Amino acid sequence: MEKKRKFLGIDTSCYTSSAACVCVNGIVSDKRQLLSVESGERGLRQSDAVFLHTRNLQSIVPELLSSVEAEDIAAVGVSVCPSGREGSYMPVFLVGKLVASSVAAALRCPVYGFTHQQGHIRAALFGNESLIGKEFFAFHLSGGTSELLHVDGKLNIEKLGGSSDINAGQLVDRLGVKLGLGFPAGKAMEALASGANERGVLLPSSVRGLEFSFSGAETKAAKAIDSGAEPSAVAYSVYDLIARTLAKTMINAMNTAERPDGADFLLAGGVASSALLRSMLKKRMQGSGARLHFAAPALSSDNAVGAALLAMDEYNKTEKGQ
C-alpha cells in the first residue's frame, strides 16, 4: 500500500477563509474566499466574521476534499490563535479548529494546531528554502499585525518589536477607505499609488529602536486628503512611509544584534505582497547588508498553505521519532 503523502491546512483569519493541500512536491490545491465587508466599512465584528467563516468553509472544504483521495491524507494542520504569546486569542480561529478536528477525526489522521503567525512564516519560506534551519529576522505585516520577529532554526518565533499603535495594513485600509476605495484596500491603494512618480506629502516616520508608529502619519495623510491632495500622490506617500519605517527598523535590528556583516530578513503578510513596497525597500536597503527575502506574492496574504506545510513538517518529525 502506498504511503500517505498529502497534508491539509485550514486557516480562518479575520478576512480570509482558506483551505489547502500540499505534498513533498509542492502545493496541490489552494482554496480561499474573502469575507465580505460592506462598502464604507473598515472591518468586521468577530461575531460576523465567525458566521462568514462557517458559511465559507461549508463550500471550500468539500471542494478541496473532492480533489484529494482520502487515503492519501496523512495529517491536518490548522491555525488556532494569532500568535504564540500568552493570551493570544480570537474567536474566528475556533471555526477552523472545529472543522479541522472534524475532518481529521473522519479521516482518522492526526491534527496539529499552529499559530496564524507561524503559518505566515512557513508559507513565506516556500520558495525561500535557503532560510530553513537558519536564524533570521522576519516582518509580519498585515491589517492585524506589524511586528519584527526573530526566528530560530526550529521556527520558534520571538517578537522583537513592531508597531506601538496601528498596523501597516490598517494604515493602508483606513486611508484607502477615506479615498473612496473598498475594504480591504491594499490592491486598489497600490494601483492608485502606481499612478504617481513621487510622494505628494512627506509623512512622518516614527521609529524608536525596534518600535515604530503609524498613527501620526495617518492623521497627516487624512488632513492632506481633506485638503484636496492628489489621491495617487497620497497613496504613493503611504507606501513611501512604510518603506522608510521598515528600512530604519532593519538597520536598528542589525545594529542591536551586532551584525556588521548584515542579516537575513523575511517579509510576510498581506502588506508585504505589494510590488511597489518591495521595490522601494530594495532600493533603500542597497549596500546596507540586509538580505531581503519576500514571500511569493500569492502566499503573502492570509492562506492555509502555511498550516498544511507545518503539518507536513510535524508529521515527518513524528515519523522520524524527533
PyMOL commands that set and color helices and strands:
alter all, ss='L'
color gray80, all
select helices_A, chain A and resi 46-66+70-72+92-107+116-124+129-131+168-178+186-193+215-226+231-256+270-273+275-284+297-300+305-319
alter helices_A, ss='H'
color red, helices_A
select strands_A, chain A and resi 6-12+16-23+26-34+73-81+111-115+136-141+146-151+157-163+206-208+211-213+263-268+290-294
alter strands_A, ss='S'
color yellow, strands_A
deselect
rebuild
show_as cartoon
